[in-house]
Amino acid sequence: MATEIRVPTLGESVSEATVGTWFKKVGDVIKADEPIVELETDKVTVEVPAPASGVLSEILAGNGETVGLGALLGQIAEGASAGAAAPAAKAAEPVAAAAAPAASAAAVSSMPPAPAAAKMLAENSLSAEQVDGSGKRGQVLKGDVIAAVARGISAPAAPAAPAEPIKIARAPSSEADAPREERVKMTRLRQTIAKRLKDAQNTAAMLTTYNEVDMKAVMDLRARYKDIFEKKHGVKLGFMGFFTKAVTHALKELPAVNAEIDGTDIIYKNYCHVGVAVGTDKGLVVPVVRDADQMSIAEIEKEIGRLGKAARDGQLSMADMQGGTFTISNGGVYGSLMSSPILNAPQSGILGMHKIQERPVVVAGQIVIRPMMYLALSYDHRIVDGKEAVTFLVRVKESLEDPERLVLDL
């Protein structure tokens, strides 16, 4: 008896995923709950565990294919005998396909193309009838389309001018450059990042205001207590705890920066879920520190440490990614001196941190050297006025230059 491997529930508002990597191949022995395939969603990467022990007898959704909730990914057969039969069946498929090369896809296929194949057909302006399908019942698969394009099958002449704007094709590379280029399909996460950032620019009336903060007080405080802090709380005392706490204080005073627009309504959030942008090998993700306004600096540092490790290991859950009301992005860890962060829609504000750099500044009429950092607040001008934005940034600056204010809730 075969056990089906299906796409699990992926989280709120996520209805489909892309098959990333199969960790096993047909014929491999599998243990129950062992990760068997990786799915890429709009927000996170999810590992699907094996629902039962046995042998992987069939893979029905290959790498790169788009699948919906509950879609059948593959099947697991009981015992080792099924594993021996499965490769034999797989080996027979190409033979059967080769025995009837003249049969057209249109004549034998009653199934629609696989999702990834349908997308590639559309990208190359081809129809399923032009491609010989090698899947079950003649279904056109992604590999079939790739092979057809390589053979030079072209789209039929268009009978009329298209109604929609024509997408401008990329100019071909020179013969000298083409062999040195590599074309890699964007991951679903990278596609989502690109879309969301562009949507934010197109939708919000985005503006950025800047200030600078003297980090000496925070750095002195950190140097004085970092050893005791780490010994007691088991986590290092960084800068993010101070910044997150300073942000939550400012958000309480200026609630518009913590709000969002929904149609003609403004939704004010009486809580502070602060997103912390984390760079990973697969792209930028923004896990959320929930109810940061109710947490101590130590609790914030612990949660940021947990989320950061989970992000780098690809272990973030959907709950870790949802519900943020404001975002902090720290480009300073990469050496950025100044930047204008893009809003994380539908949020109305994002704070950009930057590199700490010693600079000459005037203090009490004297030129002194201080560790300075530029701050940037990008905000949605539709809901946040200039006065509120500047005041917010000033409050963050005041809290960091006088960290006792954070303790006294001033």
Secondary structure in CASP SS format (residue, H / E / C, confidence):
PFRMAT SS
TARGET T0000
AUTHOR 0000-0000-0000
METHOD secondary structure of the structure
MODEL  1
M C 1.00
A E 1.00
T E 1.00
E E 1.00
I E 1.00
R E 1.00
V C 1.00
P C 1.00
T C 1.00
L C 1.00
G C 1.00
E C 1.00
S C 1.00
V C 1.00
S C 1.00
E E 1.00
A E 1.00
T E 1.00
V E 1.00
G E 1.00
T E 1.00
W E 1.00
F C 1.00
K C 1.00
K C 1.00
V C 1.00
G C 1.00
D C 1.00
V E 1.00
I E 1.00
K C 1.00
A C 1.00
D C 1.00
E C 1.00
P E 1.00
I E 1.00
V E 1.00
E E 1.00
L E 1.00
E E 1.00
T C 1.00
D C 1.00
K C 1.00
V C 1.00
T E 1.00
V E 1.00
E E 1.00
V E 1.00
P E 1.00
A C 1.00
P C 1.00
A C 1.00
S C 1.00
G E 1.00
V E 1.00
L E 1.00
S E 1.00
E E 1.00
I E 1.00
L C 1.00
A C 1.00
G C 1.00
N C 1.00
G C 1.00
E C 1.00
T E 1.00
V E 1.00
G E 1.00
L C 1.00
G C 1.00
A C 1.00
L E 1.00
L E 1.00
G E 1.00
Q E 1.00
I E 1.00
A E 1.00
E C 1.00
G C 1.00
A C 1.00
S H 1.00
A H 1.00
G H 1.00
A H 1.00
A H 1.00
A H 1.00
P H 1.00
A H 1.00
A H 1.00
K H 1.00
A H 1.00
A H 1.00
E H 1.00
P H 1.00
V H 1.00
A H 1.00
A H 1.00
A H 1.00
A H 1.00
A C 1.00
P C 1.00
A C 1.00
A C 1.00
S C 1.00
A H 1.00
A H 1.00
A H 1.00
V H 1.00
S C 1.00
S C 1.00
M C 1.00
P C 1.00
P C 1.00
A C 1.00
P H 1.00
A H 1.00
A H 1.00
A H 1.00
K H 1.00
M H 1.00
L H 1.00
A H 1.00
E H 1.00
N C 1.00
S C 1.00
L C 1.00
S C 1.00
A H 1.00
E H 1.00
Q H 1.00
V C 1.00
D C 1.00
G C 1.00
S C 1.00
G C 1.00
K H 1.00
R H 1.00
G H 1.00
Q C 1.00
V C 1.00
L C 1.00
K H 1.00
G H 1.00
D H 1.00
V H 1.00
I H 1.00
A H 1.00
A H 1.00
V H 1.00
A H 1.00
R C 1.00
G C 1.00
I C 1.00
S C 1.00
A C 1.00
P C 1.00
A C 1.00
A C 1.00
P C 1.00
A C 1.00
A C 1.00
P C 1.00
A C 1.00
E C 1.00
P C 1.00
I C 1.00
K C 1.00
I C 1.00
A C 1.00
R C 1.00
A C 1.00
P C 1.00
S C 1.00
S C 1.00
E C 1.00
A C 1.00
D C 1.00
A H 1.00
P H 1.00
R H 1.00
E C 1.00
E C 1.00
R C 1.00
V C 1.00
K C 1.00
M C 1.00
T C 1.00
R H 1.00
L H 1.00
R H 1.00
Q H 1.00
T H 1.00
I H 1.00
A H 1.00
K H 1.00
R H 1.00
L H 1.00
K H 1.00
D H 1.00
A H 1.00
Q H 1.00
N H 1.00
T H 1.00
A C 1.00
A C 1.00
M E 1.00
L E 1.00
T E 1.00
T E 1.00
Y E 1.00
N E 1.00
E E 1.00
V E 1.00
D E 1.00
M C 1.00
K H 1.00
A H 1.00
V H 1.00
M H 1.00
D H 1.00
L H 1.00
R H 1.00
A H 1.00
R H 1.00
Y H 1.00
K H 1.00
D H 1.00
I H 1.00
F H 1.00
E H 1.00
K H 1.00
K H 1.00
H H 1.00
G C 1.00
V C 1.00
K C 1.00
L C 1.00
G C 1.00
F C 1.00
M H 1.00
G H 1.00
F H 1.00
F H 1.00
T H 1.00
K H 1.00
A H 1.00
V H 1.00
T H 1.00
H H 1.00
A H 1.00
L H 1.00
K H 1.00
E H 1.00
L C 1.00
P H 1.00
A H 1.00
V H 1.00
N H 1.00
A C 1.00
E E 1.00
I E 1.00
D E 1.00
G C 1.00
T C 1.00
D E 1.00
I E 1.00
I E 1.00
Y C 1.00
K C 1.00
N C 1.00
Y C 1.00
C C 1.00
H C 1.00
V E 1.00
G E 1.00
V E 1.00
A C 1.00
V E 1.00
G E 1.00
T E 1.00
D C 1.00
K C 1.00
G E 1.00
L E 1.00
V E 1.00
V C 1.00
P C 1.00
V E 1.00
V E 1.00
R C 1.00
D C 1.00
A H 1.00
D H 1.00
Q H 1.00
M C 1.00
S C 1.00
I H 1.00
A H 1.00
E H 1.00
I H 1.00
E H 1.00
K H 1.00
E H 1.00
I H 1.00
G H 1.00
R H 1.00
L H 1.00
G H 1.00
K H 1.00
A H 1.00
A H 1.00
R H 1.00
D C 1.00
G C 1.00
Q C 1.00
L C 1.00
S C 1.00
M H 1.00
A H 1.00
D H 1.00
M H 1.00
Q C 1.00
G C 1.00
G C 1.00
T C 1.00
F E 1.00
T E 1.00
I E 1.00
S E 1.00
N E 1.00
G H 1.00
G H 1.00
V H 1.00
Y H 1.00
G C 1.00
S C 1.00
L C 1.00
M C 1.00
S C 1.00
S C 1.00
P C 1.00
I C 1.00
L C 1.00
N C 1.00
A C 1.00
P C 1.00
Q C 1.00
S C 1.00
G E 1.00
I E 1.00
L E 1.00
G E 1.00
M E 1.00
H C 1.00
K C 1.00
I C 1.00
Q E 1.00
E E 1.00
R E 1.00
P E 1.00
V E 1.00
V E 1.00
V E 1.00
A C 1.00
G C 1.00
Q E 1.00
I E 1.00
V E 1.00
I E 1.00
R E 1.00
P E 1.00
M E 1.00
M E 1.00
Y E 1.00
L E 1.00
A E 1.00
L E 1.00
S E 1.00
Y E 1.00
D E 1.00
H C 1.00
R C 1.00
I C 1.00
V C 1.00
D C 1.00
G H 1.00
K H 1.00
E H 1.00
A H 1.00
V H 1.00
T H 1.00
F H 1.00
L H 1.00
V H 1.00
R H 1.00
V H 1.00
K H 1.00
E H 1.00
S H 1.00
L H 1.00
E H 1.00
D C 1.00
P C 1.00
E H 1.00
R H 1.00
L H 1.00
V H 1.00
L H 1.00
D C 1.00
L C 1.00
END
